[in-house]
Amino acid sequence: MGQVGITIIGGYLGSLIGQPQLGMMVGAMFGSWLYPPESQSQAMRVGGLRFSAPQKGQVLPILYGRTRVAGTIIWYGDFQTHAADSGGSGGGSKGSGQETYTVGLAIALCEGRVTNLFRMWAGDDEIIPLAAYAQWEEGEPNQAANAYMAGHLAVGQVAAAYPGVAHVVLVSYPLGYSTAIPGFTFEVLRTTADVVADNAALTTLGLDAYGEDINGDMNPVVCLADFLTNPRYGLGLLASDLEASSWCEEAGYADYMDLACSPVLESSQPGSAHIEHLLSYFDGMLVYSQGLFKLHSRRSPSREYLPYTQIQPWEWLDGYVPKYSRGSDRQSANTVSIEYLDRADDYNSAFAERRDDWDIGRRGIYREQLALNGVTTAAVADRLASKLLWARITGPSSVEWGMGPAGTWYEPGLLVSFDEIGASAYALEGSVYRIVKITENPDGTFVFAGVEER
């Protein structure tokens, strides 16, 4: 008869005693007791998942070293429902239904070969044991399609191998009572050996010698060289486009200073912006001169030896002897703050700061702030902040001078000093300057600008 029929009968009986509304109310109450709604008598069923699909043109990150990254869902399938007493419980909170759900997912993490997958989080919760749910595809150039994915394709679909893309495949991942896909993040390790294996140019340049990673972090010079020369995701330069000696010198310097990092290039922006970001990890200067990309870096005071060229008086341009100047105080930061991702705290943001208290007391705080997602330890953040502060605080000392044909051999980034300065420019005595700008005049002469190095 159903609830509606009982309600009608109740209304008829109520009319016999002059209370039809009361009769319908009583009938409805008994009807709901005898015939409960379907949503209460059986489990709620759903037809599919709820998740954010990847957008066209979405960036696939390039990462180096050991870091935590989110991924992009590139496949889902094997969606199943399970009775509440048959297992399948997992992440998610209990909803109004009694079914639990599992799903298969493939999540792309980054470009290139990545050796190890360490940890996985669903939201803020770490998934343990990882091996019970995840299969790891390292992103080798010739990797085959994942067997689990291939076994759950629709008729006529072809299994995708995703060569050169590191991705994780979640096998029958338990969603619990929710059909929403949680936000997954993963801690992965891409070693120098992985990067070198995918880019022969690094071996040609001799940068494969700097493969001793520090706690999973890489030499920043190697990261920059790979981004410039990688034929798949980089700018595609040849090894012959880079001056190997200057790159190896700077890699040795970064190694000497323990400036190891794990940067992630994940935003859609010009390659020059990524280059500037990578240069920040060792305060580098990239120069294109004489058909080659050359690398230089501001040194720290702890560096015992700075090779430089001494300019003799007869090399100065007539009427244009070196001119010394001090820039405005406002050009010089006296506080450097670095925001980094603390690996010891699951890669949450942290800050390191170095400051010159004497200078702050003299003219107030002038701060330079950098966000460097590739710095993962407090020790490296502090060391880099100290180096940057020293470079900034000495920056206002500058010099400008002119040269004739001899200036043809000079280029930005080189270190110079001046011999036999004389009383007119005694402040230059004993100082070393790094060339930052060269202007060529129509008559073939040159004007140089330099900043004090120490």
Buried (B, 14 or more C-beta within 10 A) or exposed (E): EEBEEBBBBBBEBBBEEEBBEBBBBBBBBBBBEEBEEEEEEEEBEBEEBEBEEEEEEEEBBBBBBBBBBEBBBBBBBBBEBBEBEEEBBBBBEEBEBBBBBBBBBBBBBBBBBBBBBEBBBBEEEEBEEBEEBBBBBBBBEEBEBBEBBBEBBEEEEEBBBBBBBBBBBBBBBBBBBBBBBBEBBBBBBBBBEBBBBBBEBBEBBBBBBBBEBBEBBBBBBBBBBBBBBBEBBBBEBEBEBBBBEBBBBBBBBBBEBBBBBBBBBBEEEEEEEBBEBBBBBBBBBBBEBEEBBBBBBBBBEEBEEEEBEEBEEEBBBEEBBBEBEEEEEEEBBBBBBBBBBBBEEBBEEBEBBBBBEEBBEEEEEBEBEBEBBBBBBBBBBBBBBBBBBBBBBBBBBBBBBBBBEBBEEBBBBBBBBBEEBEEEBEBBEEBBBBBBEBEEEEEEBBBBBBBBBB
